[in-house]
Amino acid sequence: MQRIHRSILLIGFLIQMLLVSCGRSAPAPITNPSSVETSLAGTARALAKQTETAQGFTATPPIVPTETMTPTPKVSIVGTSLENLADGSTRFTDYTAGIQVVFPAGWLTIRVSEPEYYKAWDKYAVKSPALQEVFTGMQNNDPDQFRVTAIDIRSDVTYETVAKIQIVFAPGDERTLNEVRMSQTNRKYPFSKFKLLSSTLAKTPAGLDVAIVDFQWESASPENNISLSYHRDTLFKVASGTISIQLTTGLTEKDRLLPELDKVIDSIIFLAP
């Protein structure tokens, strides 16, 4: 009798399950799987953060960005980096001297003994004897002092028109700005027909105290063509020493290029120590 009763109960249970199964609707498909994944990822990170807070360590993996990240510029052994910007200009950062400047588009910006120097040599030095002389002269520069050189390549470069802007760093220079100016003013330059044009203390539009020293001299090309060269030295103080931003070009190019020099100086940003 008990066996019959158990069989009746089992049959009834099976019939009930079949009825329930037949009346149940199919599950709705997931229409936005990405949002679900995002929700799950956010929940997982929130739980991980709670665990980190409780246990005092960081284990949460960083969120992977969907857009392409801009590569971080490589810092040289002397503490400088170059970054090509979208408008064709070049951002130079000197972590040792503590400054950042931007060179306008059209200026070939290179550092001695760095990869861009050798690439530029292969591409540009063979095109112009004047550029080859600039590249050769850079080989003797101490990178601890001669931080970067920018060469104007917007037109054909000759001995009369070659133009470059250099940033020179004097680490540990404790002299005042006026003392540095007087030293540059009274310096004996080994140039033919050297002429001092000006030596002044001034302020940039941004309020930076600078010393400006201008001079000219007579130079000759290998073909013995005589021309006048021009040099402007813009000096300012930083916590770690003195920085000089120098423009050298032909005297006839001076008025065209001084606004370019002003752009570089106006772009100066001081880095936090």
NORCORCOR-V142501 format. One record per residue. N is the residue number from 1. RES is the residue in three letters. PHI is phi in radians with two decimals (none if undefined). NEAR is the number of other C-alpha atoms within 10 Angstrom. Layout:
N:RES:PHI:NEAR
N:RES:PHI:NEAR
//
This chain:
1:MET:none:5
2:GLN:-1.13:7
3:ARG:-1.12:7
4:ILE:-1.10:8
5:HIS:-1.08:9
6:ARG:-1.14:11
7:SER:-1.13:11
8:ILE:-1.11:11
9:LEU:-1.10:11
10:LEU:-1.13:11
11:ILE:-1.10:10
12:GLY:-1.09:11
13:PHE:-1.11:11
14:LEU:-1.13:10
15:ILE:-1.08:12
16:GLN:-1.10:11
17:MET:-1.12:10
18:LEU:-1.11:10
19:LEU:-1.11:10
20:VAL:-1.09:9
21:SER:-1.11:10
22:CYS:-1.18:8
23:GLY:-1.51:8
24:ARG:-1.46:8
25:SER:-1.43:7
26:ALA:-1.20:6
27:PRO:-1.15:6
28:ALA:-1.24:6
29:PRO:-1.20:7
30:ILE:-1.38:9
31:THR:-1.56:8
32:ASN:-2.43:8
33:PRO:-1.08:10
34:SER:-1.15:10
35:SER:-1.19:11
36:VAL:-1.15:12
37:GLU:-1.07:11
38:THR:-1.11:11
39:SER:-1.12:12
40:LEU:-1.15:12
41:ALA:-1.10:13
42:GLY:-1.12:13
43:THR:-1.12:12
44:ALA:-1.08:13
45:ARG:-1.17:17
46:ALA:-1.11:13
47:LEU:-1.15:13
48:ALA:-1.11:16
49:LYS:-1.09:16
50:GLN:-1.10:13
51:THR:-1.15:15
52:GLU:-1.07:14
53:THR:-1.09:11
54:ALA:-1.25:9
55:GLN:-1.79:9
56:GLY:1.34:9
57:PHE:-2.48:10
58:THR:-1.90:11
59:ALA:-2.21:11
60:THR:-1.21:15
61:PRO:-1.18:8
62:PRO:-1.18:7
63:ILE:-1.24:9
64:VAL:-1.41:6
65:PRO:-1.21:7
66:THR:-1.48:6
67:GLU:-1.54:6
68:THR:-1.30:6
69:MET:-1.48:7
70:THR:-1.26:6
71:PRO:-1.03:7
72:THR:-1.30:9
73:PRO:-1.03:14
74:LYS:-1.33:11
75:VAL:-1.59:13
76:SER:-1.27:14
77:ILE:-1.15:10
78:VAL:-1.68:13
79:GLY:1.58:16
80:THR:-2.21:23
81:SER:-2.55:20
82:LEU:-2.16:22
83:GLU:-2.43:16
84:ASN:-1.39:15
85:LEU:-1.67:13
86:ALA:-1.09:8
87:ASP:-1.51:8
88:GLY:1.62:12
89:SER:-1.39:17
90:THR:-2.25:22
91:ARG:-1.64:18
92:PHE:-1.89:22
93:THR:-2.09:25
94:ASP:-2.03:22
95:TYR:-1.29:18
96:THR:-1.36:15
97:ALA:-1.34:26
98:GLY:1.52:18
99:ILE:-2.38:18
100:GLN:-2.43:19
101:VAL:-2.36:19
102:VAL:-2.13:21
103:PHE:-1.64:25
104:PRO:-1.11:20
105:ALA:-1.05:17
106:GLY:1.68:15
107:TRP:-1.90:20
108:LEU:-1.37:21
109:THR:-1.83:26
110:ILE:-2.47:24
111:ARG:-2.11:22
112:VAL:-1.06:19
113:SER:1.18:14
114:GLU:-1.83:12
115:PRO:-0.93:10
116:GLU:-1.16:14
117:TYR:-1.16:19
118:TYR:-1.24:15
119:LYS:-1.13:12
120:ALA:-1.19:15
121:TRP:-1.03:15
122:ASP:-1.15:10
123:LYS:-1.60:10
124:TYR:-1.98:15
125:ALA:-1.09:18
126:VAL:-1.29:12
127:LYS:-1.52:13
128:SER:-2.57:15
129:PRO:-1.03:16
130:ALA:-1.15:20
131:LEU:-1.16:21
132:GLN:-1.06:15
133:GLU:-1.16:12
134:VAL:-1.11:18
135:PHE:-1.11:20
136:THR:-1.14:13
137:GLY:-1.12:10
138:MET:-1.15:19
139:GLN:-1.06:12
140:ASN:-1.58:10
141:ASN:-1.36:14
142:ASP:-1.45:12
143:PRO:-1.12:20
144:ASP:-1.22:16
145:GLN:-1.94:15
146:PHE:-1.48:18
147:ARG:-1.42:24
148:VAL:-2.82:23
149:THR:-2.28:24
150:ALA:-2.05:20
151:ILE:-2.01:21
152:ASP:-1.30:21
153:ILE:-2.09:16
154:ARG:-1.36:10
155:SER:-2.60:9
156:ASP:-1.04:10
157:VAL:-1.74:17
158:THR:-2.12:14
159:TYR:-1.09:23
160:GLU:-1.43:20
161:THR:-2.02:20
162:VAL:-0.99:21
163:ALA:-2.34:26
164:LYS:-2.49:21
165:ILE:-2.06:26
166:GLN:-2.07:20
167:ILE:-1.90:20
168:VAL:-2.04:22
169:PHE:-2.01:25
170:ALA:-1.95:17
171:PRO:-1.18:16
172:GLY:1.33:11
173:ASP:-1.32:16
174:GLU:-1.71:15
175:ARG:-1.20:13
176:THR:-1.25:13
177:LEU:-1.09:18
178:ASN:-1.19:15
179:GLU:-1.13:12
180:VAL:-1.13:17
181:ARG:-1.04:23
182:MET:-1.13:15
183:SER:-1.12:12
184:GLN:-1.20:18
185:THR:-1.17:19
186:ASN:-1.58:9
187:ARG:-1.14:9
188:LYS:-1.60:9
189:TYR:-1.61:12
190:PRO:-1.48:8
191:PHE:-1.97:11
192:SER:-1.29:12
193:LYS:0.92:11
194:PHE:-1.14:16
195:LYS:-2.48:14
196:LEU:-1.33:13
197:LEU:-1.66:13
198:SER:-2.85:11
199:SER:-2.69:17
200:THR:-2.46:14
201:LEU:-1.75:15
202:ALA:-2.64:13
203:LYS:-2.18:11
204:THR:-1.35:11
205:PRO:-0.96:10
206:ALA:-1.49:10
207:GLY:1.62:9
208:LEU:-1.38:14
209:ASP:-1.29:14
210:VAL:-2.37:21
211:ALA:-2.01:23
212:ILE:-2.15:21
213:VAL:-2.19:21
214:ASP:-2.03:19
215:PHE:-2.68:18
216:GLN:-2.35:21
217:TRP:-2.77:19
218:GLU:-1.73:16
219:SER:-2.24:19
220:ALA:-2.28:14
221:SER:-1.42:13
222:PRO:-1.02:9
223:GLU:-1.46:7
224:ASN:1.20:8
225:ASN:-1.43:10
226:ILE:-1.60:13
227:SER:-2.58:16
228:LEU:-1.75:17
229:SER:-1.84:24
230:TYR:-2.27:21
231:HIS:-2.46:22
232:ARG:-2.12:23
233:ASP:-1.99:24
234:THR:-1.87:23
235:LEU:-1.97:24
236:PHE:-2.66:21
237:LYS:-1.69:22
238:VAL:-2.23:17
239:ALA:-1.04:13
240:SER:-1.73:16
241:GLY:2.70:17
242:THR:-2.18:21
243:ILE:-2.08:23
244:SER:-2.14:20
245:ILE:-1.87:20
246:GLN:-2.03:20
247:LEU:-1.86:24
248:THR:-2.23:22
249:THR:-2.84:22
250:GLY:-1.31:22
251:LEU:-1.05:18
252:THR:-1.21:14
253:GLU:-1.65:16
254:LYS:-0.97:18
255:ASP:-1.13:9
256:ARG:-1.30:9
257:LEU:-1.75:18
258:LEU:-1.04:13
259:PRO:-1.08:11
260:GLU:-1.18:17
261:LEU:-1.08:19
262:ASP:-1.07:13
263:LYS:-1.05:14
264:VAL:-1.10:17
265:ILE:-1.15:19
266:ASP:-1.20:16
267:SER:-1.49:15
268:ILE:-1.04:16
269:ILE:-2.16:13
270:PHE:-1.59:16
271:LEU:-1.51:13
272:ALA:-1.15:7
273:PRO:-1.16:9
//
